[in-house]
Structures are given as structure tokens and as C-alpha cells.
Amino acid sequence: VLRHKNDGKGAQKPASAVGDMLTIKHAPTAEYPNTVAVYNNALNGCIGVVPSDIAEKILKKYKDGCAFDGVITSIYGGGSGKNFGVDIMILTKRA
């Protein structure tokens, strides 16, 4: 999952932390119908998307509209306006 350090307007976005709880859900767009977005519950916002190859596997198994609870297990990368990555763990499937 990618996390952006800067919102494009020069302001810093609040940072995610290891242990933050997540909502992971299918969030299709016209251009990217297989998007699985990751939302940080503490920050009340989207922090990125699951890589497309993994998203396709999730959707193949759980189908359109699926949603999960998850947690951030590690954060890496970044520095000087670059993107960060986070490792996540899916905990449970939402009904």
C-alpha cells in the first residue's frame, strides 16, 4: 500500500502508525474496476490502494463489494516528499 507524505499543497498529512486499524474495501472506478482501497480508521481517510495483482486475487476470491478489517504491521520508505509503503494484515471479512 502506498502512503503519500504530502498532499500536493505543501501541507503535511497526518502519518499512519504501526497498529492503526484499517478498513480495506473494493472501491472500483471507471478506469480501475479492480481497485481495493485502504482506509486508516484513525485518520478517517484513504491511505492508498492494494497493488493490482493482489487486488485481483482478493476480488477473485471474495467478489465485488468485499470489505475487511485490517491493521498496519510495518511502514517503510519515504523521505524528502517520497511515497511510503505500509504492510497490512487482513484480520476479518466484514459481512
C-alpha positions as CSV (number, residue, x, y, z in Angstrom):
1,V,0.0,0.0,0.0
2,L,1.3,3.4,-0.8
3,R,1.0,6.3,1.6
4,H,1.6,9.9,0.4
5,K,3.6,12.2,2.7
6,N,2.5,15.4,1.0
7,D,-1.0,16.4,-0.2
8,G,0.4,18.4,-3.2
9,K,-0.3,21.7,-1.5
10,G,2.8,21.8,0.7
11,A,0.9,20.7,3.9
12,Q,1.9,17.5,5.7
13,K,-0.8,14.8,6.0
14,P,-1.0,13.1,9.4
15,A,1.1,10.0,9.5
16,S,-0.1,6.4,9.9
17,A,1.4,4.3,12.6
18,V,2.1,0.6,13.1
19,G,-1.0,-0.8,14.8
20,D,-3.5,1.6,13.2
21,M,-6.8,-0.2,12.4
22,L,-7.8,-0.2,8.7
23,T,-10.9,-0.7,6.5
24,I,-9.9,-2.4,3.3
25,K,-12.6,-2.5,0.6
26,H,-13.4,-2.8,-3.0
27,A,-13.5,0.7,-4.4
28,P,-13.9,0.5,-8.2
29,T,-13.6,3.4,-10.6
30,A,-14.4,3.6,-14.2
31,E,-10.7,3.4,-15.1
32,Y,-9.7,0.9,-12.4
33,P,-12.5,-1.5,-11.6
34,N,-10.4,-3.8,-9.5
35,T,-9.2,-1.1,-7.0
36,V,-9.1,-2.3,-3.4
37,A,-8.6,0.8,-1.2
38,V,-7.1,1.0,2.2
39,Y,-8.6,3.5,4.8
40,N,-6.9,4.4,8.0
41,N,-9.7,4.5,10.6
42,A,-7.8,6.8,13.0
43,L,-7.1,9.3,10.2
44,N,-10.6,8.9,8.7
45,G,-9.2,8.7,5.1
46,C,-7.8,6.7,2.3
47,I,-4.0,6.0,2.6
48,G,-3.6,4.1,-0.6
49,V,-4.5,1.0,-2.6
50,V,-3.6,-2.6,-2.6
51,P,-1.2,-3.5,-5.5
52,S,-3.3,-4.6,-8.6
53,D,-2.0,-8.2,-8.7
54,I,-3.0,-8.7,-5.1
55,A,-6.3,-6.8,-5.5
56,E,-7.3,-9.1,-8.4
57,K,-6.7,-12.2,-6.2
58,I,-8.8,-10.7,-3.4
59,L,-11.7,-9.9,-5.8
60,K,-11.5,-13.3,-7.5
61,K,-12.0,-15.0,-4.1
62,Y,-14.3,-12.6,-2.3
63,K,-16.1,-10.9,-5.2
64,D,-17.1,-7.3,-5.9
65,G,-18.1,-5.2,-3.0
66,C,-16.0,-7.1,-0.4
67,A,-14.7,-5.3,2.7
68,F,-12.3,-6.3,5.5
69,D,-10.9,-5.1,8.8
70,G,-7.1,-4.9,9.0
71,V,-4.1,-3.4,10.7
72,I,-0.8,-1.8,9.7
73,T,2.1,-4.1,10.5
74,S,5.0,-2.1,9.2
75,I,5.9,1.2,7.5
76,Y,8.9,1.7,5.1
77,G,10.4,4.0,2.6
78,G,9.7,7.7,2.3
79,G,11.9,10.7,3.0
80,S,12.0,14.0,1.2
81,G,8.5,14.0,-0.3
82,K,8.6,10.4,-1.5
83,N,5.8,7.9,-1.0
84,F,5.8,5.5,1.9
85,G,4.7,1.9,1.8
86,V,2.9,0.0,4.5
87,D,2.5,-3.7,5.1
88,I,-1.0,-4.6,6.2
89,M,-2.7,-7.7,7.6
90,I,-6.3,-8.5,6.9
91,L,-8.0,-9.6,10.1
92,T,-11.6,-10.3,9.3
93,K,-14.1,-10.1,6.4
94,R,-17.0,-7.8,7.0
95,A,-20.5,-9.1,6.5
